[in-house]
Amino acid sequence: MRTPVVATPGADLAPRSPALPRLVVGGLFAVGVLLGTIAIPALAAGAMGLVLQGRVMPRVEVAGVDVGMLTAADAQARLAASLPDYTAGSLVLTLDGVTTEVPYAQVGRDHDYAGLAAAAMAAGRSGDPWSDGQQRLASLAVGTAISDAVAVNQTALDRLVVATATRAFVRPQDAAVVVNTDGTYAVTLPHEGSHLHPDVIRTALIGALFTPTADNVSVALTSDAVPFTVTQRQAAEAAAAARAMWATPLTLTDGTDQYALAPADIQAAITFGTTDDESYGVVLNQAVLGAAMDELATTIHRDPVNASFAFNASGPTSVVAAVPGRDLNVAATLSSVTEALQRRGRGISTVSAALAGSFVEPSLTTAAAQEVLPNLIRLSTWTTYYVPAAGNGWGNNISIPARDLDGMVILPGEDFDFWRDIGPVTFERGYSYGGAIIDGRSTGDQAIGGGICSTSTTLFNTALRAGLQMDARANHYYYIDRYPMGLDATVFATDTFSQSMGFTNDTDTPLIIKAYTSPGVVRFDLWGQVINRKVSFSSPIIWNRTYGHDTVEYTSSLLKGQSSRVEYIHNGFNVSVTRTVTDGTTGAVIHSDTYVSNYQTVNGVVLVGTR
């Protein structure tokens, strides 16, 4: 339990009755008078201290109650029985004209009985023999008076201070702009706040509660006003500025292209608060405006298009100009938009803002292509012949990807990836179901784009013979004799896996893919500047030959006597072919690649009718 707050009791001299207490005090006093010397009174006073050890000196009164000759406990008990009740009244507290009564008992207000008894006991016992003797003799002669002291519970007083400060506190309310559900603005009214410092409250309460009276005591407090900072006029001006900002679209232009920032997009970015100059006004949400700029950047973005080459039957004839890419400078445009909207808010008519863009040069510029054009030669070529049929979409599944690649330029250091660089394989682009090898069996209508491997194999062999760095390649499940043995390149893709074909332009010249297609034929040429490479191939090395045979399967889907071949015989074997690429001048080996193909055995299947 915390120590009570008390008013320190005081001691003073006051006239008292000449009657002396009994005991030896009277005798000692008489001896002191008769001797009439300094030493004898001092000895008498000292003897009094010894005789009255543990008791209050004679003729000591506390708040008018005589406690002389009593022990501290008895003195405290007499005071409790004799003094008026300080717990029965109330503190009448008026704050800003509103009055409440706080019972004294709520704050633990009472006489400080223990402190008063201790003060009485301390009278004539300072520890200085001469001073104590003088005070004891004086007390015998005229008495000692100790004033009243009040105690209050510190914790309860703290609570009262906090509660009063809380009642006094009213937060000032600035005028503000609020957005209605229909998007219009309204202005709220401001009002002053108030507060009262806890130290002021505490001083006033202590002054009243420690007044030694049993009656009610009163305290009147007035809060200090706290002014608001945003006036109704300032808020109204902010609302007007906001309306001006989004009243009309804001045109974004670079002098050529124009885009409009819609009023709704502007309004979505408007908030209200403290501006850069510490006043109240419109604060543009940069994140919201930035999102609008990001969306615009997507619209404006254009990938650069490299220069390419026009061909006739003899080869490249001219350069098709490059097209620079374009990007939006989001940060600069956002700054321009913000400034334009702020001008509108200041009442300045502003219809447009600068669109800050940047152009991205293509990797192969028109000028660079024109320098290359006179030196272009055909580096390699390969042709595949096939039979247009349902299994290859009547040639569409082969010719469509070839046309996608026609004219493609691969710059030095760039790579080619078949699936990445052809267009989407979809029905909308003319592809259809075609043949594919699935689970070791030929199928005719289960794979969209079936037959596309004729395109990948043809381009693979073209790049192979140009002496390029070859990347992804895989052989077919079984050998197809329209392809060079051991140098086919199948491609396929599922939802979870894909096999592609690829190579890298590891030369110093741009390479141009030229495609030629007609029913039953697909051809690729690779054009570039002289690279001085020689390419040679080993003869195929074959081992592990196995032989297939025909099998018969009976089916009710055919009439008796009818038959249909659904699978041809494919003999299995392993084969390896090595390609060697050397420098045409020094003979140094640039690439040496051995391609090992494992072709599986497939038995023929003939269906025979039973129906």
Secondary structure, DSSP 8 states (H G I E B T S, - for coil): ----EE----EEE----S---STHHHHHHHHHHHH-SSHHHHHHHHHHHHHTTTS--TTEEETTEE-TT--HHHHHHHHHHHS--SSSSEEEEEETTEEEEEEGGGGT-EE-HHHHHHHHHHTT-SS-HHHHHHHHHHHHHH-EEE---EEE-HHHHHHHHHHHHHHH-B--B--EEEE-TTS-EEEE--B-EEE--HHHHHHHHHHHHTS--SS-EEEEE--EEE--SS-HHHHHHHHHHHHHHHSS-EEEESSS-EEEE-HHHHHHTEEEEE-TTSSEEEEE-HHHHHHHHHHHHHHH-B--B--EEEEETTEEEEEE--B-EEEE-HHHHHHHHHHHHHHHHTT----EEE--EEEE--SS-HHHHHHHGGG-EEEEEEEEE----GGGTTTHHHHHHHHHHTT-EE-TT-EEEHHHHS----GGGT--EEEEEETTEEEEEEEETTTTHHHHHHHHHHHHHTT-EE------SS--TTS-TT-----EE-SS-EE--EEE--SSS-EEEEEEEETTEEEEEEEES---EEEEE---EEEEEE---EEEEEETTS-TT-EEEEE--B-EEEEEEEEEEEETTT--EEEEEEEEEEE--B-EEEEEE--
